[in-house]
Amino acid sequence: MGSFAGHALPGGFFLFVGLWWSIKSSLWHLTRRNKSIGSTRLPSRAVQRRLEIIESSVIVFFSVVGIIAEQFAANGPKLQLFDYTENHWKDMMNWQHSTMYLFFGLAAAVSLIVHTTAAAPLPLDRLMLGLAFFNEGFLFFYHLHGRTTLDVTVHQLLLYAIFGQALVAFLEVFHRGNAILELIRSALTILQGSWFWQIGFIMYPPNGPQWDLNDHSSVMFVTVCFSWHLMFALLFTGLVYSAVGCVVRARLRRTPPMEMGLLSNQEREIWSQRMKSYEKYMPGFILMFSYHSLLDSVTKEKCIGNNSREMKGTF
């Protein structure tokens, strides 16, 4: 990771995973809330399980790629832990990064076992995910010896996001399916990804002047910048949740009459009540369109009724 690309690549990966988790968590939560209505238009449990398997497979793949890149890229240790010719440990930074990737790959492999077999309890995947994040923070904590003040500070700030993710994942072992915990984990993952990019721009700026790595004002600025990144992550997660909610409500409004006929009276009542509550958030022009459509239908019914009465009068 001792380059801009070395921070941008894991940062991009965590940004993608955080975005995916925020979409998935929002969709699962809103699906559970509306499982009694429009079930055929929302993801089923089988679809959710397949997505979990795909997600775990992708994480395993990228973990293996990360390990290979750390070990066999230019100046990598090539699986050699100790250099006997010079009598010292070889490329320990690469070994630390490889160990981080190894734990995430192990967590994803356990998740595959959990979701494809009945050999392991369901909470085990969250336990291993929390352990992977904790191990990442643990290794980063002892990753900063002998560095400049600014370098140490930006990596210490990263630890807040990492240990926060570990704590939330451990809480999910006992509170699985909690939407708040899942969204917080998503936001912290986005925070970790964006901060990796920020570290790359600070320590290895591709363009522009170099930072003064021992300037106290720079240290103060990066703490403020970290707060901005946290605010961005929370706002972005909230926007994703709102967008997914709009999509779910739109799909529920398009529930066809055939599906409505399969619902019980109680489910129909729930559906109608929720549709009325959703109308409060609809734009005014949609409400006007609905009003005029209703008015037209009532007018047509009156015309049909009058015509039928006239026909009866003629006979």
KEKE-3310 file (N, C-alpha, C; in steps of 0.2 Angstrom, whole numbers, plus 5000, padded with zeros to 4 digits):
npx = (5004:5011:5009:5000:4991:4991:4983:4971:4965:4961:4953:4943:4937:4932:4923:4914:4909:4903:4893:4886:4882:4874:4863:4858:4855:4845:4835:4832:4827:4816:4809:4805:4797:4786:4782:4769:4762:4761:4771:4776:4782:4793:4810:4813:4816:4824:4831:4838:4846:4854:4860:4868:4877:4883:4889:4898:4907:4913:4920:4929:4936:4942:4950:4959:4965:4971:4980:4989:4994:5000:5010:5017:5019:5029:5044:5039:5038:5036:5031:5041:5046:5056:5072:5086:5099:5102:5098:5085:5068:5057:5050:5039:5028:5021:5017:5009:4998:4994:4989:4978:4970:4969:4961:4949:4945:4944:4933:4923:4923:4918:4905:4900:4899:4890:4878:4876:4876:4870:4879:4884:4881:4870:4873:4887:4893:4893:4901:4913:4916:4916:4928:4937:4937:4942:4954:4960:4961:4969:4981:4984:4986:4998:5006:5012:5024:5038:5034:5030:5022:5010:5007:5005:4994:4983:4982:4978:4966:4959:4958:4947:4936:4937:4938:4925:4917:4920:4915:4901:4898:4900:4890:4879:4879:4871:4860:4854:4849:4845:4841:4846:4859:4865:4865:4873:4885:4887:4888:4900:4909:4909:4915:4928:4932:4932:4941:4953:4956:4958:4969:4978:4979:4984:4997:5003:5002:4995:4996:5000:5006:5017:5013:5016:5023:5025:5018:5009:4996:4992:4989:4978:4969:4966:4959:4947:4944:4941:4930:4921:4921:4915:4902:4898:4897:4887:4876:4876:4872:4860:4853:4854:4845:4833:4831:4830:4819:4809:4809:4804:4792:4786:4786:4777:4765:4762:4756:4748:4730:4727:4736:4732:4719:4723:4726:4721:4707:4711:4725:4723:4717:4728:4737:4730:4729:4743:4746:4739:4746:4758:4754:4755:4768:4769:4772:4763:4758:4755:4746:4735:4733:4729:4717:4709:4708:4700:4689:4685:4682:4671:4662:4660:4653:4642:4636:4634:4625:4614:4611:4607:4595:4588:4586:4579:4567:4562:4559)
npy = (4994:5006:5017:5028:5021:5010:5013:5018:5007:4997:5007:5010:4997:4995:5006:5002:4990:4995:5003:4993:4986:4995:4997:4983:4981:4991:4987:4974:4977:4985:4976:4966:4974:4976:4963:4957:4962:4963:4953:4946:4955:4959:4955:4938:4926:4916:4923:4932:4924:4919:4931:4933:4923:4926:4938:4934:4925:4934:4942:4933:4930:4943:4944:4934:4938:4950:4945:4938:4949:4956:4947:4943:4954:4967:4968:4960:4948:4935:4924:4922:4922:4925:4932:4923:4926:4939:4939:4944:4948:4948:4960:4964:4973:4969:4957:4959:4966:4955:4946:4953:4953:4939:4936:4943:4935:4923:4925:4928:4915:4907:4913:4908:4895:4895:4900:4891:4878:4868:4867:4876:4888:4902:4915:4915:4920:4934:4935:4931:4941:4952:4948:4949:4963:4967:4962:4968:4981:4979:4975:4987:4996:4992:4996:5008:5012:5022:5032:5048:5062:5066:5055:5045:5051:5051:5037:5033:5039:5032:5020:5022:5020:5007:4999:5003:4996:4983:4982:4984:4973:4963:4965:4963:4949:4945:4953:4951:4956:4969:4984:4997:4994:4987:4997:5007:4999:4999:5013:5015:5007:5014:5025:5021:5017:5029:5037:5030:5033:5047:5047:5042:5053:5062:5057:5052:5062:5063:5074:5091:5100:5093:5087:5095:5084:5085:5096:5104:5111:5104:5092:5096:5099:5087:5080:5087:5085:5072:5071:5077:5067:5057:5063:5064:5050:5046:5054:5049:5036:5037:5043:5033:5024:5031:5031:5018:5015:5023:5016:5003:5007:5011:4999:4992:5000:4996:4984:4971:4968:4954:4949:4956:4950:4938:4941:4942:4949:4956:4959:4966:4978:4982:4985:4995:5005:5008:5013:5024:5031:5033:5042:5054:5058:5060:5069:5085:5086:5073:5069:5077:5072:5059:5063:5069:5058:5050:5058:5058:5044:5043:5052:5045:5034:5039:5044:5032:5026:5035:5033:5020:5020:5028:5019:5009:5016:5018:5005)
npz = (5000:4999:4991:4979:4972:4979:4990:4984:4977:4988:4994:4984:4983:4996:4996:4986:4991:5003:4997:4991:5002:5009:4999:4999:5013:5015:5005:5010:5023:5020:5012:5022:5029:5021:5018:5018:5008:4990:4988:4977:4969:4976:4982:4985:4998:4993:4983:4990:4997:4986:4982:4993:4992:4980:4984:4994:4986:4977:4986:4991:4980:4977:4988:4987:4975:4980:4990:4981:4974:4983:4987:4975:4967:4960:4969:4979:4993:4989:4996:5005:5021:5030:5028:5025:5021:5024:5037:5043:5045:5031:5021:5029:5029:5017:5021:5032:5025:5017:5027:5031:5020:5020:5031:5028:5016:5023:5031:5021:5015:5026:5026:5014:5017:5027:5020:5010:5015:5029:5039:5048:5060:5058:5063:5062:5051:5053:5064:5060:5051:5059:5066:5056:5053:5065:5065:5055:5060:5071:5065:5058:5069:5074:5064:5062:5066:5068:5059:5051:5059:5053:5045:5054:5060:5051:5048:5061:5062:5053:5060:5069:5061:5057:5069:5073:5063:5066:5079:5077:5068:5077:5086:5078:5078:5088:5086:5073:5057:5061:5056:5058:5063:5052:5043:5049:5048:5035:5032:5039:5032:5019:5024:5028:5015:5008:5016:5014:5001:5003:5011:5002:4993:5002:5007:4995:4984:4968:4959:4961:4975:4988:5004:5020:5031:5045:5050:5062:5059:5048:5053:5061:5051:5045:5054:5054:5041:5041:5049:5040:5030:5037:5039:5026:5023:5031:5026:5013:5014:5020:5009:5000:5006:5006:4992:4988:4995:4988:4976:4980:4985:4973:4965:4973:4971:4958:4959:4952:4947:4948:4957:4968:4970:4976:4989:5006:5015:5026:5022:5010:5016:5023:5013:5006:5016:5018:5005:5005:5015:5008:4998:5004:5002:4989:4974:4970:4958:4954:4963:4959:4946:4950:4956:4946:4938:4946:4947:4933:4932:4941:4935:4923:4927:4932:4920:4914:4923:4921:4908:4908:4916:4907:4897:4903:4905:4892:4889)
capx = (5000:5015:5008:4993:4987:4990:4977:4965:4962:4957:4948:4938:4934:4927:4917:4909:4906:4899:4887:4882:4878:4868:4857:4855:4852:4839:4831:4830:4823:4809:4805:4802:4791:4780:4781:4762:4759:4765:4777:4779:4786:4799:4815:4811:4822:4829:4835:4842:4851:4858:4864:4873:4882:4887:4893:4904:4911:4916:4925:4934:4940:4946:4955:4964:4969:4975:4986:4994:4997:5005:5016:5021:5020:5036:5047:5035:5042:5035:5030:5047:5045:5063:5078:5092:5105:5103:5096:5080:5061:5057:5044:5033:5022:5017:5014:5003:4992:4992:4985:4972:4966:4967:4955:4942:4944:4941:4926:4918:4922:4913:4898:4898:4897:4883:4872:4875:4875:4867:4884:4887:4875:4869:4877:4894:4896:4894:4906:4920:4916:4919:4935:4941:4938:4946:4961:4963:4962:4974:4987:4985:4988:5005:5008:5014:5030:5043:5032:5029:5016:5004:5006:5002:4987:4978:4980:4975:4959:4956:4956:4940:4931:4938:4935:4918:4914:4921:4910:4894:4898:4900:4883:4875:4879:4866:4854:4854:4843:4844:4842:4851:4866:4867:4866:4879:4891:4888:4891:4907:4913:4910:4920:4934:4934:4934:4947:4959:4957:4961:4976:4982:4980:4989:5003:5006:4998:4997:4997:5000:5012:5018:5010:5021:5020:5026:5015:5003:4990:4990:4986:4972:4965:4964:4954:4941:4942:4939:4923:4917:4920:4910:4896:4896:4895:4880:4871:4875:4869:4853:4850:4853:4839:4827:4830:4828:4812:4805:4809:4800:4785:4784:4784:4771:4760:4761:4754:4742:4724:4727:4739:4727:4714:4725:4727:4715:4704:4716:4731:4720:4716:4735:4739:4726:4732:4750:4746:4736:4751:4763:4752:4757:4775:4769:4772:4757:4755:4753:4739:4731:4732:4724:4710:4706:4706:4695:4683:4683:4678:4664:4658:4658:4649:4635:4633:4632:4619:4609:4609:4603:4589:4584:4585:4573:4561:4560:4556)
capy = (5000:5012:5021:5031:5016:5005:5015:5019:5001:4995:5012:5008:4991:4997:5010:4998:4985:4999:5005:4987:4984:5000:4995:4977:4982:4995:4982:4968:4980:4987:4970:4963:4978:4975:4956:4955:4965:4964:4949:4944:4960:4961:4949:4932:4923:4913:4928:4935:4919:4919:4937:4932:4918:4929:4943:4930:4923:4940:4944:4928:4931:4949:4943:4930:4943:4955:4941:4937:4955:4958:4943:4942:4960:4970:4968:4957:4943:4929:4919:4921:4926:4927:4932:4920:4929:4946:4938:4948:4947:4951:4963:4963:4977:4965:4951:4962:4967:4949:4944:4957:4950:4932:4936:4944:4929:4917:4927:4926:4908:4905:4915:4904:4888:4896:4901:4885:4872:4869:4864:4881:4892:4908:4921:4914:4924:4940:4934:4931:4947:4956:4946:4951:4970:4968:4960:4974:4987:4977:4976:4994:4999:4991:4997:5015:5013:5026:5036:5055:5064:5066:5049:5042:5053:5049:5030:5032:5041:5026:5015:5023:5017:5000:4996:5004:4991:4977:4982:4983:4967:4959:4966:4959:4942:4945:4957:4950:4959:4975:4989:5002:4991:4986:5004:5009:4996:5001:5019:5015:5004:5019:5030:5018:5018:5036:5039:5027:5038:5053:5045:5042:5060:5066:5054:5051:5066:5062:5080:5096:5101:5089:5090:5095:5079:5086:5102:5103:5113:5099:5087:5098:5099:5080:5078:5091:5082:5065:5073:5078:5061:5054:5066:5062:5043:5045:5056:5045:5030:5039:5044:5026:5021:5034:5029:5011:5015:5025:5010:4998:5009:5011:4992:4990:5003:4992:4977:4969:4966:4947:4948:4959:4945:4933:4944:4942:4955:4960:4961:4972:4984:4985:4988:5002:5010:5010:5017:5031:5035:5034:5047:5060:5060:5060:5076:5087:5085:5066:5069:5081:5067:5054:5066:5070:5051:5048:5062:5055:5038:5044:5055:5040:5029:5043:5044:5025:5025:5039:5029:5013:5022:5030:5013:5006:5020:5017:4999)
capz = (5000:5000:4985:4979:4969:4985:4994:4980:4976:4993:4995:4979:4985:5002:4993:4982:4996:5007:4993:4990:5009:5010:4995:5001:5019:5014:5002:5014:5028:5017:5010:5028:5031:5016:5015:5018:5002:4984:4989:4971:4966:4980:4982:4990:5002:4988:4979:4995:4998:4980:4982:4999:4990:4975:4987:4997:4981:4975:4992:4991:4974:4978:4994:4984:4971:4985:4992:4976:4972:4989:4987:4969:4963:4961:4976:4984:4997:4986:5001:5009:5027:5033:5023:5029:5019:5028:5044:5045:5042:5024:5018:5034:5027:5013:5025:5036:5020:5015:5032:5031:5014:5021:5036:5024:5012:5027:5033:5015:5014:5031:5024:5009:5020:5031:5016:5005:5019:5036:5043:5053:5062:5054:5065:5062:5046:5056:5069:5056:5048:5064:5067:5050:5054:5071:5064:5051:5064:5075:5061:5057:5075:5075:5057:5061:5070:5065:5053:5052:5063:5049:5042:5060:5062:5046:5049:5067:5061:5050:5065:5071:5056:5056:5075:5073:5059:5070:5085:5074:5066:5083:5088:5073:5080:5093:5084:5066:5054:5064:5050:5060:5064:5045:5039:5052:5046:5028:5032:5041:5026:5015:5027:5027:5008:5006:5019:5010:4995:5006:5013:4996:4991:5007:5007:4989:4979:4961:4956:4966:4980:4993:5011:5026:5035:5052:5051:5066:5056:5043:5058:5063:5046:5043:5059:5052:5035:5043:5051:5034:5027:5041:5037:5019:5023:5034:5022:5007:5016:5020:5002:4997:5009:5003:4985:4988:4998:4983:4971:4983:4985:4966:4963:4976:4967:4952:4960:4947:4951:4949:4963:4973:4971:4980:4996:5010:5016:5030:5018:5006:5020:5025:5007:5005:5021:5016:4999:5007:5018:5003:4994:5007:5000:4982:4971:4970:4951:4954:4966:4954:4941:4953:4958:4940:4935:4950:4945:4927:4933:4944:4930:4918:4931:4932:4914:4912:4926:4918:4901:4910:4918:4901:4893:4906:4904:4885:4889)
cpx = (5004:5015:5001:4989:4986:4985:4971:4962:4958:4951:4942:4934:4929:4922:4912:4905:4901:4892:4883:4878:4873:4862:4854:4852:4845:4833:4828:4825:4816:4805:4802:4796:4785:4780:4774:4759:4764:4771:4780:4783:4792:4804:4812:4817:4827:4833:4840:4848:4856:4863:4870:4879:4886:4892:4899:4909:4915:4922:4931:4939:4945:4951:4961:4969:4974:4981:4991:4997:5002:5011:5020:5022:5028:5039:5043:5040:5041:5035:5036:5046:5051:5068:5084:5099:5107:5101:5091:5073:5061:5050:5038:5027:5018:5014:5008:4997:4990:4987:4979:4967:4964:4961:4949:4940:4941:4934:4921:4918:4917:4906:4896:4895:4890:4877:4871:4874:4871:4873:4886:4881:4875:4873:4885:4897:4898:4900:4913:4921:4919:4926:4939:4942:4943:4953:4964:4965:4968:4981:4989:4988:4995:5009:5012:5020:5035:5041:5031:5023:5010:5002:5003:4995:4982:4977:4977:4967:4955:4954:4949:4935:4931:4936:4928:4914:4915:4916:4903:4893:4897:4893:4878:4874:4873:4859:4854:4848:4841:4846:4847:4858:4869:4869:4872:4885:4892:4891:4899:4912:4914:4915:4927:4937:4936:4940:4953:4961:4960:4968:4981:4984:4985:4996:5007:5002:5000:4999:4997:5006:5012:5016:5016:5019:5022:5023:5009:4996:4987:4986:4979:4967:4962:4959:4947:4939:4939:4931:4919:4916:4915:4903:4893:4894:4888:4875:4870:4871:4861:4849:4849:4846:4833:4826:4828:4820:4807:4804:4804:4793:4782:4782:4778:4765:4758:4759:4748:4736:4724:4730:4735:4722:4716:4726:4720:4713:4708:4722:4729:4720:4723:4738:4736:4729:4739:4750:4744:4742:4757:4761:4754:4764:4775:4769:4765:4754:4752:4746:4734:4728:4727:4717:4706:4704:4700:4688:4680:4679:4671:4659:4655:4653:4642:4632:4630:4625:4613:4606:4605:4596:4584:4582:4579:4567:4558:4556:4550)
cpy = (5006:5016:5024:5025:5010:5007:5016:5013:4998:5000:5011:5002:4992:5001:5006:4993:4989:5001:4999:4985:4989:4998:4988:4977:4985:4990:4977:4971:4982:4981:4967:4968:4977:4968:4954:4957:4965:4959:4947:4949:4962:4954:4944:4930:4920:4917:4931:4930:4919:4925:4936:4928:4922:4934:4939:4928:4929:4942:4939:4929:4937:4948:4939:4934:4948:4951:4940:4943:4957:4954:4942:4948:4962:4971:4965:4951:4936:4923:4917:4925:4929:4926:4929:4923:4935:4945:4943:4946:4951:4954:4962:4967:4973:4959:4953:4963:4960:4945:4947:4954:4943:4932:4938:4938:4924:4919:4926:4919:4905:4907:4911:4897:4889:4897:4895:4878:4873:4866:4869:4885:4899:4914:4920:4918:4931:4940:4934:4937:4952:4955:4949:4959:4971:4967:4965:4980:4985:4977:4983:4998:4998:4992:5004:5017:5017:5030:5043:5056:5064:5059:5045:5044:5051:5041:5029:5034:5035:5020:5016:5020:5010:4996:4997:4998:4984:4977:4981:4976:4962:4959:4963:4952:4941:4948:4957:4953:4966:4980:4994:5000:4990:4992:5007:5006:4998:5008:5019:5012:5010:5024:5027:5018:5025:5039:5036:5031:5044:5052:5045:5049:5064:5064:5054:5055:5065:5068:5085:5096:5095:5092:5090:5090:5080:5093:5101:5105:5108:5093:5089:5098:5092:5078:5081:5087:5075:5066:5074:5072:5057:5056:5064:5054:5042:5048:5052:5039:5032:5040:5038:5023:5024:5032:5022:5011:5018:5019:5005:5000:5009:5004:4990:4993:4999:4985:4976:4967:4958:4945:4950:4954:4939:4935:4943:4949:4960:4963:4967:4978:4987:4988:4995:5007:5013:5014:5024:5035:5037:5041:5054:5063:5061:5067:5078:5086:5077:5065:5072:5076:5062:5057:5067:5063:5049:5051:5060:5049:5039:5047:5050:5035:5033:5043:5037:5024:5029:5035:5023:5015:5024:5024:5009:5010:5019:5010:4998)
cpz = (5000:4993:4984:4976:4975:4990:4990:4979:4982:4995:4990:4981:4991:5000:4990:4987:5001:5003:4992:4997:5010:5006:4998:5008:5019:5010:5006:5020:5025:5014:5016:5030:5027:5014:5015:5012:4996:4984:4982:4967:4970:4980:4987:4994:4998:4985:4984:4996:4992:4980:4988:4996:4984:4979:4990:4992:4978:4980:4992:4985:4974:4983:4991:4979:4975:4988:4987:4974:4977:4989:4981:4965:4964:4968:4981:4988:4993:4991:5005:5015:5030:5028:5027:5027:5023:5035:5047:5042:5035:5022:5023:5032:5022:5016:5029:5031:5018:5020:5033:5026:5016:5026:5032:5020:5017:5029:5027:5014:5019:5029:5018:5012:5024:5026:5010:5009:5026:5041:5049:5054:5059:5056:5064:5056:5049:5061:5066:5053:5053:5066:5062:5051:5060:5069:5059:5055:5069:5072:5060:5063:5076:5068:5056:5065:5066:5059:5056:5056:5059:5046:5048:5061:5057:5046:5056:5066:5057:5055:5068:5067:5056:5063:5076:5069:5063:5076:5082:5071:5072:5086:5084:5074:5084:5091:5076:5063:5057:5058:5052:5061:5057:5042:5042:5049:5038:5027:5034:5036:5021:5017:5026:5020:5006:5009:5016:5004:4998:5008:5007:4993:4995:5006:5001:4983:4972:4957:4962:4971:4985:5000:5016:5031:5043:5054:5056:5063:5051:5047:5060:5057:5044:5048:5057:5046:5036:5045:5045:5030:5031:5039:5030:5019:5025:5029:5015:5009:5017:5014:4999:5000:5006:4996:4984:4990:4992:4977:4974:4983:4977:4963:4967:4973:4961:4953:4956:4951:4952:4956:4969:4975:4976:4987:5000:5012:5021:5026:5013:5010:5022:5019:5005:5010:5020:5010:5000:5011:5013:4999:4997:5004:4992:4979:4970:4963:4950:4957:4962:4949:4944:4954:4951:4937:4939:4948:4938:4927:4936:4939:4925:4921:4931:4926:4912:4916:4923:4912:4903:4912:4912:4897:4896:4905:4897:4885:4894)
residu = (MET:GLY:SER:PHE:ALA:GLY:HIS:ALA:LEU:PRO:GLY:GLY:PHE:PHE:LEU:PHE:VAL:GLY:LEU:TRP:TRP:SER:ILE:LYS:SER:SER:LEU:TRP:HIS:LEU:THR:ARG:ARG:ASN:LYS:SER:ILE:GLY:SER:THR:ARG:LEU:PRO:SER:ARG:ALA:VAL:GLN:ARG:ARG:LEU:GLU:ILE:ILE:GLU:SER:SER:VAL:ILE:VAL:PHE:PHE:SER:VAL:VAL:GLY:ILE:ILE:ALA:GLU:GLN:PHE:ALA:ALA:ASN:GLY:PRO:LYS:LEU:GLN:LEU:PHE:ASP:TYR:THR:GLU:ASN:HIS:TRP:LYS:ASP:MET:MET:ASN:TRP:GLN:HIS:SER:THR:MET:TYR:LEU:PHE:PHE:GLY:LEU:ALA:ALA:ALA:VAL:SER:LEU:ILE:VAL:HIS:THR:THR:ALA:ALA:ALA:PRO:LEU:PRO:LEU:ASP:ARG:LEU:MET:LEU:GLY:LEU:ALA:PHE:PHE:ASN:GLU:GLY:PHE:LEU:PHE:PHE:TYR:HIS:LEU:HIS:GLY:ARG:THR:THR:LEU:ASP:VAL:THR:VAL:HIS:GLN:LEU:LEU:LEU:TYR:ALA:ILE:PHE:GLY:GLN:ALA:LEU:VAL:ALA:PHE:LEU:GLU:VAL:PHE:HIS:ARG:GLY:ASN:ALA:ILE:LEU:GLU:LEU:ILE:ARG:SER:ALA:LEU:THR:ILE:LEU:GLN:GLY:SER:TRP:PHE:TRP:GLN:ILE:GLY:PHE:ILE:MET:TYR:PRO:PRO:ASN:GLY:PRO:GLN:TRP:ASP:LEU:ASN:ASP:HIS:SER:SER:VAL:MET:PHE:VAL:THR:VAL:CYS:PHE:SER:TRP:HIS:LEU:MET:PHE:ALA:LEU:LEU:PHE:THR:GLY:LEU:VAL:TYR:SER:ALA:VAL:GLY:CYS:VAL:VAL:ARG:ALA:ARG:LEU:ARG:ARG:THR:PRO:PRO:MET:GLU:MET:GLY:LEU:LEU:SER:ASN:GLN:GLU:ARG:GLU:ILE:TRP:SER:GLN:ARG:MET:LYS:SER:TYR:GLU:LYS:TYR:MET:PRO:GLY:PHE:ILE:LEU:MET:PHE:SER:TYR:HIS:SER:LEU:LEU:ASP:SER:VAL:THR:LYS:GLU:LYS:CYS:ILE:GLY:ASN:ASN:SER:ARG:GLU:MET:LYS:GLY:THR:PHE)
# end
